[in-house]
Amino acid sequence: MIIPKTYENRPGTGRFVLADGMTVAVDSPELRAVAEGFANELRIDTGLRLHVTADPAPSAALRVRLSDHGLDDLPRSRGDRADGSVSADERHGLQVDEDGVTVWGPCPEAVYRGLTSLRQLAAITLTEGAAHIPTVSIRDVPDYSWRGLTLDVARTFHDVDTVKRVIDMLALYKFNVLHLHLTDDQGWRFDVPGWPQLLTVGAAGAAEDRPGGYYTRADIAELVEYAADRFVTVVPEVDMPGHSAAAIRSYPELGPAPENHSGAVYLDPTADRTWLFVEDVVAVLADQFKTSAFIHIGGDEAFGMPAEAHIAFLESAAAIVREQGKAVIGWQEMARTNVSARETVQYWMSLTEVDAMLGSQRLEELIPPEFVDVVRENLERGRTDLHRALALGANIIASPTSRYYLDRPFADAALDPSHEQARSRLGMAAYTPTSIEDGVNWDIEDELPGVDLDTQLVGFEAAAWCETVTGREDLELLLLPRLAGVGERSWRARTRTDWPDYRQRLAAHSSVWNARGWNWFTASSVPWIDAPNNS
């Protein structure tokens, strides 16, 4: 019943009953905070209250230990980590016997992952005030080190509490990256000293006349710490030179002079103040997002900007990021620059989706006529971006639209009538509707042609873009249950997910989501345990 599927799972024949008031014993001071966090999350999930103690008494119901015993033969995760750690190790073990539970791993993060599996088992087996957990022996490790979600807070501003709820979802399904898309045409979401109009003008609105907003320095510190407590790294993105209308509304001198362009909106590399602006912005991100080894500079869809100017801009912006001691990530258009070997490119233009769009009239139907040609040109160039990035030796974060973009219409009907009504408006019309099965039933090699899965693939990121999202309820409806599937495919990327097995595991998780008060899409393709109109 665990999601994502574990590396090794040997079931027993008995049960352990986890009841209110039992004790969690830790064998190291380093694990105290992890165990207390687990106890708090379990209380929210189940109502059960556990006591954490440093007394390693063998009589404790739950024993939590720092150890790599029996884990040496597990494979190591591939790829880089968002926090830049080279020593992190997520291998862990979970042993459930009839008389108690032991969770162990070589570091606190590894133990946290094992306790997360235990949380799921306890919540799913809760009956009459106690969890009846099947006996089992588990050893587990993720295939890849980067497992993330891009969250768009520019087109729809999501407050701190909403972002925390998303972090909770990520932690439950063993993600370790939250990539915040902080700026776009519709809004600017953080303070840059010396540039006050970014807040009074750039942050004032959002897409479709939704209310705007921004994160204060204290807000960002709170989110970064909240995520770090759950072993999630928050990676910031400022999208440039395109997708910069909010910045240019705030400071028109950052954009090209009207006589020098045809309605295109991008940061002008020849403008006097542009590079001072970029330096100030990058310095703020480097200072406030301390747990991230990376800054994402966007780089996508700089429509109307001459190709040479676009390339030169990205190379200069990347140099500024490096001067701040951070590594660079850019969307796949970064591959059109002379990107350095081992730098990171986030691949998003799924070739199957690109071919489908270019081979139909969908662009003409969905995009204003004046933008069709530039969008078509960008898609055409996108066909070769991945190949070029690989040839240059870049690292790849995989976010193919066909599998990892969550702002898609649902193909499944919904059991809840209100969800069925929301289905008609949620998701970008440019994308073909996809089912819950589509999100997990696919092969990694098909979506990443030519990528060396051992040396060039860093990991995976889903993306929750918010053009059609009006608020928290819409956001959560797009995320669940799809986010669980992304967690499954990112953790167990090298093994194809069996849909009949997965849908049975997924069905049990509705009880966890309900306990949390999360809004989730009641897809009729899954036999939910706790959903309206379930038969």
C-alpha positions in Angstrom: 0.0 0.0 0.0 3.0 2.3 0.1 3.5 5.0 -2.6 6.1 5.2 -4.1 6.6 1.5 -4.5 9.5 0.2 -2.3 12.7 -1.3 -3.7 12.3 -4.5 -1.6 9.3 -5.6 0.3 9.0 -9.0 2.1 5.5 -9.4 3.7 5.0 -11.4 6.8 1.8 -13.1 8.1 1.0 -11.2 11.3 0.0 -7.7 12.4 1.4 -5.1 14.8 -1.2 -2.9 16.5 0.0 0.7 16.9 -2.1 2.3 19.6 -2.4 5.6 21.3 0.2 6.4 23.9 2.9 4.1 22.6 6.6 5.2 22.7 9.1 6.0 20.0 12.7 5.5 21.1 15.6 7.1 19.3 19.2 6.1 19.7 20.8 9.4 18.7 20.1 13.1 19.5 20.2 13.7 15.7 17.0 11.8 15.4 15.0 13.5 18.1 13.5 16.2 15.8 12.8 13.6 13.0 10.9 11.3 15.4 9.0 14.2 16.9 8.0 15.4 13.5 6.9 11.9 12.6 4.8 11.8 15.8 3.1 15.1 15.0 2.3 14.1 11.4 0.9 10.8 12.5 -1.3 12.6 15.0 -2.7 14.7 12.1 -3.2 11.6 9.9 -4.7 9.3 12.5 -5.3 11.0 15.8 -2.8 8.7 17.5 -0.5 10.3 20.0 3.0 8.8 20.5 5.7 9.8 23.0 9.3 10.3 21.8 12.1 9.3 24.2 15.9 9.1 24.0 15.8 6.0 26.1 16.8 3.2 23.8 14.8 0.6 25.8 14.1 -2.5 23.7 10.5 -2.5 25.1 9.6 0.6 23.1 7.0 0.0 20.4 8.9 1.9 17.8 12.7 2.0 17.6 14.4 4.6 15.4 18.1 4.1 14.7 21.1 5.6 12.8 22.6 2.5 11.1 23.4 1.2 7.6 23.0 -2.4 8.8 21.9 -4.6 5.9 21.8 -1.7 3.4 25.2 -1.9 1.8 24.1 -3.9 -1.2 21.4 -1.4 -2.1 22.2 0.7 -5.2 23.0 4.4 -4.7 20.7 7.1 -6.1 21.8 8.7 -9.4 22.0 12.4 -10.1 22.7 15.6 -8.2 20.7 17.0 -5.3 19.1 20.4 -5.0 20.9 21.1 -1.7 24.3 20.3 -3.3 25.0 17.5 -0.8 27.4 14.8 -2.1 27.1 12.7 1.0 23.4 12.4 1.5 22.1 8.8 1.5 18.4 8.0 1.4 18.8 4.2 1.8 16.7 2.9 4.7 15.0 -0.1 6.3 11.6 -0.7 7.9 10.9 -3.8 9.9 7.4 -4.4 11.3 7.1 -7.4 13.6 4.2 -8.4 15.8 5.9 -6.9 18.9 7.2 -3.7 17.4 8.7 -1.6 14.6 12.3 -0.6 13.8 13.2 2.1 11.3 16.8 2.7 10.5 19.1 4.5 8.0 22.6 6.0 7.8 21.4 9.6 8.3 18.3 11.5 9.5 16.9 12.0 6.0 17.1 8.3 5.4 15.2 7.6 8.6 12.6 10.2 7.7 11.9 8.4 4.5 11.4 5.1 6.4 9.1 6.8 8.9 7.1 8.2 6.0 6.4 4.7 4.8 5.3 3.8 8.3 3.0 6.9 8.4 1.3 5.7 5.3 0.8 2.2 6.6 -0.5 3.4 9.9 -3.0 5.8 8.3 -4.2 3.3 5.8 -4.8 0.5 8.4 -6.4 2.7 11.0 -9.4 0.9 12.5 -11.3 1.7 15.7 -8.7 3.9 17.1 -5.6 1.8 16.4 -3.4 1.0 13.3 -3.3 -2.7 12.4 0.0 -2.7 10.4 0.9 -5.9 8.5 4.3 -7.4 9.4 6.8 -6.7 6.7 10.5 -6.3 6.0 11.4 -3.3 3.7 14.6 -2.0 2.3 14.3 1.0 0.1 16.2 3.6 -1.9 15.2 6.1 -4.7 16.5 5.6 -8.2 17.2 9.3 -8.6 18.3 12.1 -6.2 16.1 14.9 -7.7 12.4 14.5 -7.3 10.5 17.8 -7.5 7.5 19.9 -8.2 7.5 23.3 -10.0 4.8 25.4 -8.4 3.6 28.5 -10.3 2.8 31.3 -7.8 3.0 34.0 -10.4 -0.1 33.4 -12.4 -2.1 32.6 -9.2 -0.6 33.8 -5.9 -0.7 31.1 -3.2 -0.3 32.2 0.4 2.2 30.7 2.8 -0.3 28.3 4.3 -1.2 26.9 0.9 2.4 26.4 0.0 2.9 24.6 3.3 0.1 22.2 2.4 1.9 21.5 -0.9 5.1 20.8 1.0 3.2 18.3 3.1 2.0 16.5 0.0 5.5 16.4 -1.3 6.9 15.0 1.9 4.2 12.3 2.0 5.3 11.0 -1.4 9.0 11.4 -0.8 9.8 14.4 -3.0 12.8 16.5 -2.0 12.5 19.6 -4.2 10.0 22.5 -4.4 10.8 24.7 -7.3 9.0 28.0 -6.8 8.2 29.9 -10.1 8.3 33.3 -8.5 8.0 35.6 -11.5 6.2 35.7 -14.8 4.2 38.1 -16.9 1.3 38.1 -14.5 3.1 38.8 -11.2 6.3 39.3 -9.2 6.3 37.6 -5.8 9.3 38.7 -3.7 11.0 41.8 -2.5 14.2 43.2 -4.0 15.6 46.1 -2.0 16.0 49.2 -4.1 13.2 48.1 -6.5 10.0 48.9 -4.6 7.7 49.0 -7.6 8.1 45.3 -8.0 5.8 45.0 -5.1 3.5 48.0 -5.6 3.1 47.3 -9.3 4.5 43.9 -10.3 3.0 42.0 -7.4 -0.4 43.8 -7.5 -2.2 41.3 -9.7 -2.3 37.8 -11.2 -3.9 36.1 -14.1 -7.6 36.7 -14.9 -7.8 39.6 -12.5 -7.1 37.4 -9.5 -5.7 39.1 -6.4 -1.9 39.4 -6.3 0.5 39.2 -3.4 4.1 38.6 -2.5 6.3 36.8 0.0 8.1 38.9 2.6 11.6 38.0 3.7 10.1 36.4 6.8 7.6 34.4 4.6 10.4 33.0 2.5 12.5 32.1 5.6 9.4 30.4 7.1 8.8 28.3 3.9 12.5 27.4 3.5 12.7 26.2 7.1 9.3 24.4 7.0 10.5 22.5 3.8 13.9 21.7 5.3 12.3 20.1 8.3 10.7 17.7 5.9 13.9 17.3 3.8 12.6 19.3 0.9 14.8 22.0 -0.7 13.1 25.1 -2.0 14.7 26.1 -5.3 13.9 29.7 -6.5 13.2 30.7 -10.1 13.2 34.2 -11.6 12.1 33.8 -15.2 14.1 35.9 -17.7 14.6 37.4 -20.2 11.1 36.4 -21.4 8.0 36.1 -19.1 9.1 39.5 -17.6 6.1 41.7 -18.2 5.5 42.2 -14.4 9.0 43.4 -14.0 8.7 45.7 -17.0 5.4 47.1 -15.9 7.1 48.0 -12.7 10.2 49.5 -14.4 9.5 50.1 -18.1 13.1 51.1 -18.8 14.0 47.4 -18.4 12.2 46.5 -21.6 13.1 47.4 -25.2 12.1 50.8 -26.5 8.8 50.6 -28.4 10.4 51.5 -31.7 12.8 48.6 -31.3 10.3 45.8 -31.1 6.9 44.7 -32.2 5.0 44.2 -29.0 7.5 41.7 -27.6 8.1 41.8 -23.9 11.6 40.8 -22.6 14.4 42.2 -20.5 16.5 44.3 -22.8 20.2 43.4 -22.5 21.2 46.8 -23.9 19.2 48.8 -21.4 21.4 50.6 -18.9 19.7 49.3 -15.7 19.0 45.7 -16.8 22.2 44.2 -15.5 22.0 46.1 -12.2 18.5 44.7 -11.8 19.6 41.1 -12.6 22.5 41.4 -10.2 20.2 42.6 -7.4 17.6 40.0 -8.0 20.1 37.1 -8.1 21.8 38.4 -4.9 18.4 38.4 -3.0 17.6 34.8 -4.1 21.1 33.6 -3.2 20.7 35.2 0.3 17.2 34.1 1.1 17.1 30.6 -0.4 20.2 29.4 1.5 19.4 25.7 1.5 19.4 25.6 -2.4 22.6 25.1 -4.3 20.8 26.3 -7.4 19.1 29.3 -8.8 16.8 28.8 -11.8 17.0 31.6 -14.4 14.1 30.5 -16.6 15.2 31.2 -20.1 12.1 29.9 -21.9 9.9 31.5 -24.5 11.6 34.8 -25.0 9.2 35.5 -27.9 10.3 38.2 -30.2 13.8 38.5 -28.8 16.6 38.0 -31.4 18.2 34.6 -31.0 21.7 36.0 -30.6 20.5 38.4 -27.9 18.7 35.7 -26.1 21.7 33.4 -26.0 24.0 36.3 -24.8 21.5 37.3 -22.1 21.3 33.8 -20.6 25.1 33.3 -20.7 25.6 36.6 -18.8 22.8 35.9 -16.3 24.3 32.4 -15.7 27.7 34.1 -14.9 26.0 36.3 -12.3 24.5 33.3 -10.6 27.9 31.6 -10.5 29.4 34.7 -9.0 26.9 34.3 -6.1 28.2 30.8 -5.5 25.2 29.1 -6.9 24.7 26.6 -9.7 22.5 27.4 -12.7 19.3 25.7 -14.0 17.4 26.9 -17.0 14.5 25.6 -19.0 15.5 23.6 -22.1 16.0 26.7 -24.2 19.2 27.1 -22.2 20.6 24.4 -24.4 20.8 26.9 -27.2 23.6 28.7 -25.4 27.1 27.3 -24.9 25.9 25.7 -21.6 28.9 24.3 -19.7 29.3 20.6 -19.2 27.6 19.4 -16.1 25.2 22.4 -15.8 21.5 21.6 -15.6 18.8 21.9 -18.3 15.2 21.3 -17.5 13.7 19.5 -20.4 10.0 20.1 -21.0 9.0 20.0 -24.6 7.9 16.4 -25.0 8.7 15.5 -28.6 5.4 13.6 -29.0 3.5 16.6 -27.8 5.4 19.0 -30.0 4.8 16.9 -33.1 1.1 16.7 -32.2 0.8 20.5 -31.9 2.8 21.2 -35.1 0.9 18.6 -37.1 -2.6 20.1 -36.2 -4.4 23.4 -36.1 -4.4 23.5 -32.3 -2.0 26.5 -32.1 -4.2 28.5 -34.5 -7.2 27.6 -32.5 -5.8 28.5 -29.1 -3.2 31.3 -29.6 -3.8 34.9 -30.9 -2.8 35.1 -34.6 0.1 37.5 -33.9 1.8 34.9 -31.7 1.3 31.7 -33.7 4.4 32.0 -35.8 6.8 32.7 -32.9 5.3 29.9 -30.8 5.6 27.5 -33.8 9.2 28.6 -34.3 10.1 27.9 -30.6 8.5 24.5 -30.8 10.4 23.7 -34.0 13.7 24.6 -32.3 12.6 22.6 -29.3 13.0 19.4 -31.3 16.8 19.7 -31.1 17.3 21.2 -27.6 17.6 17.9 -25.8 20.1 16.5 -28.4 22.2 19.7 -28.1 22.1 19.6 -24.3 23.3 16.0 -24.3 26.0 16.8 -26.8 27.3 19.6 -24.5 27.4 17.3 -21.5 24.6 19.0 -19.6 22.7 17.4 -16.8 19.0 16.8 -17.5 16.0 17.3 -15.2 13.1 15.6 -16.9 9.7 17.5 -17.0 8.2 16.3 -20.2 4.8 17.9 -20.8 3.2 14.7 -21.8 3.8 13.1 -18.4 4.8 15.7 -15.8 2.7 18.7 -16.5 -0.1 18.6 -14.1 -2.1 21.5 -15.6 -3.8 19.1 -18.0 -7.5 18.4 -18.3 -8.6 15.1 -16.7 -9.6 12.4 -19.0 -11.2 10.4 -16.2 -14.7 11.2 -15.2 -15.2 12.2 -11.5 -17.4 10.6 -8.9 -18.0 13.9 -7.1 -20.3 16.1 -9.2 -18.5 19.2 -8.2 -15.2 17.7 -9.5 -16.9 16.8 -12.7 -18.0 20.4 -13.1 -14.4 21.6 -12.3 -13.0 19.2 -14.9 -14.5 21.3 -17.7 -12.4 24.3 -16.8 -9.2 23.0 -15.1 -6.2 22.4 -17.3 -4.8 24.0 -20.4 -6.9 23.5 -23.5 -3.7 23.1 -25.6 -3.0 19.8 -23.9 -4.7 16.5 -24.6 -6.7 15.3 -21.5 -4.8 12.5 -19.7 -6.0 9.8 -17.2 -4.5 8.8 -13.9 -3.2 5.7 -15.6 -1.4 7.8 -18.2 0.6 9.5 -15.5 2.2 6.2 -14.3 2.0 3.7 -17.1 4.9 4.7 -19.3 8.6 3.9 -20.0 11.3 6.4 -19.1 13.3 5.6 -22.3 10.3 6.6 -24.5 10.2 10.1 -23.0 13.9 10.8 -22.9 15.4 9.6 -26.2 19.2 9.5 -26.2 19.6 10.4 -22.5 22.2 8.3 -20.6 20.1 7.4 -17.6 23.1 6.6 -15.5 25.2 9.7 -16.1 23.1 12.6 -17.5 19.7 12.3 -15.8 19.6 14.2 -12.5 15.9 13.4 -11.8 12.4 14.6 -12.4 10.1 17.5 -11.8 6.4 17.8 -12.3 5.0 21.2 -13.0 1.8 22.8 -11.6 1.1 25.9 -13.8 -1.8 28.0 -12.7 -3.4 29.7 -15.6 -6.7 27.9 -14.9 -6.3 27.7 -11.2 -8.4 30.1 -9.2 -7.2 29.2 -5.7 -6.2 26.6 -3.2 -9.1 24.1 -4.0 -8.3 24.1 -7.7 -4.6 23.7 -7.1 -5.1 20.7 -4.8 -7.6 19.2 -7.3 -4.9 19.3 -10.0 -2.2 17.9 -7.7 -4.1 14.9 -6.2 -4.1 12.1 -7.1 -1.6 12.9 -9.9 1.2 14.0 -7.5 1.3 10.5 -6.0 1.9 9.1 -9.4 4.7 11.5 -10.0 6.3 10.4 -6.8 5.9 6.8 -7.8 7.6 7.3 -11.2 10.3 9.6 -9.9 11.3 7.2 -7.0 11.0 4.0 -9.0 11.8 5.5 -12.4 13.7 2.4 -13.6 10.8 0.1 -13.1 7.6 0.3 -15.1 4.6 0.8 -12.8 1.9 -1.9 -13.0 -1.4 0.0 -13.3 -3.7 -2.7 -11.6 -1.3 -2.9 -8.7 -0.8 0.9 -8.4 -4.6 1.7 -8.6 -5.2 -0.6 -5.7 -2.4 1.0 -3.6 -3.7 4.5 -4.6 -7.2 3.7 -3.6 -6.3 3.4 0.0 -4.7 6.8 0.2 -7.9 8.7 -0.1 -8.4 8.3 3.7 -5.1 10.1 4.3 -6.1 13.0 2.1 -9.4 13.3 3.8 -7.8 13.3 7.2 -5.6 16.2 6.0 -8.6 18.1 4.5 -7.0 18.1 1.1 -9.2 18.6 -2.0 -8.6 15.7 -4.4 -10.0 14.6 -7.8 -12.3 11.6 -7.4 -11.3 9.8 -10.6 -13.8 7.1 -11.5 -10.9 4.8 -12.7 -9.8 4.1 -9.1 -11.8 2.1 -6.5 -11.4 4.6 -3.8 -11.8 3.4 -0.2 -13.1 6.7 1.0 -14.8 8.7 -1.7 -18.4 9.8 -2.5 -20.5 7.5 -4.7 -18.0 4.7 -4.4 -19.3 1.3 -5.2 
